[in-house]
Amino acid sequence: MTTSITKEELQSLQEHLNSTNSLTLELGEIEMVKIQLEKRHENAKKTLDSLTERESILNKDLNDKYGAISLNYETGEYTKID
C-alpha cells in the first residue's frame, strides 16, 4: 500500500521546485550575459589601447611637422606655442 502527502503539500513542494528551477535557469542566463559583457569589455579595452597608440603617433607626427601648436580640431587651424 502506498501513502501520499496531501494535495496542498504536493502543490507547495511543486511550486518550490518550479521556483528553484526558474532561479537556476535565470542564474545561468545571467552568467551567459556576464561572459558576453566581459568579452565586450576586453574588446573595448583593446580598442582603447589601439586608439591611444594611434593618438600618440598622430600627436608625434604633428609635433614633428609643426612643432608645439594649439590645434582647433574642427577647423584644422593652429597657433604656435612658444
C-alpha positions in Angstrom: 0.0 0.0 0.0 1.3 3.5 -0.9 0.5 6.6 1.0 0.7 10.1 -0.2 1.3 13.6 1.1 -1.6 16.0 1.0 -2.5 17.8 -2.2 -1.6 21.1 -0.6 1.8 19.7 0.5 2.4 18.3 -3.0 1.4 21.6 -4.6 3.6 23.6 -2.2 6.5 21.3 -3.0 6.0 21.5 -6.7 5.8 25.3 -6.6 9.0 25.4 -4.6 10.7 23.1 -7.2 9.4 25.2 -10.0 10.7 28.4 -8.4 14.1 26.7 -7.8 14.3 25.6 -11.4 13.3 29.0 -12.7 16.0 30.6 -10.5 18.6 28.1 -11.7 17.7 29.0 -15.3 17.9 32.7 -14.6 21.2 32.4 -12.9 22.5 30.5 -15.9 21.3 33.3 -18.2 22.9 35.9 -16.0 26.2 34.1 -16.2 25.9 34.0 -20.0 25.3 37.7 -20.2 28.1 38.3 -17.8 30.5 36.3 -20.0 29.3 38.3 -23.1 29.8 41.6 -21.2 33.3 40.5 -20.1 34.2 39.8 -23.8 32.8 43.2 -24.8 34.8 44.8 -22.1 38.0 43.1 -23.2 37.4 44.1 -26.8 36.7 47.7 -25.7 40.0 47.8 -23.7 41.9 46.5 -26.8 40.2 49.2 -28.9 41.1 51.8 -26.4 44.7 50.7 -26.4 44.8 50.8 -30.2 43.2 54.3 -30.2 45.6 55.6 -27.6 48.6 54.3 -29.6 47.2 55.9 -32.8 46.7 59.2 -30.9 50.3 59.2 -29.8 51.5 58.6 -33.3 49.3 61.3 -34.7 50.4 63.8 -32.0 54.1 62.9 -32.6 53.7 63.3 -36.4 52.0 66.7 -36.0 54.6 67.8 -33.4 57.5 66.7 -35.7 56.0 68.6 -38.6 54.6 71.8 -36.9 56.3 71.9 -33.6 54.4 72.8 -30.4 50.9 74.0 -31.5 47.4 74.6 -30.2 45.1 72.9 -32.7 41.4 73.6 -33.4 40.2 70.0 -34.2 37.1 71.3 -36.0 38.8 73.7 -38.5 42.4 72.4 -38.6 43.7 75.9 -37.7 46.5 76.1 -35.3 48.7 78.6 -33.4 52.3 78.1 -32.4 53.0 77.7 -28.7 56.2 79.4 -27.6 
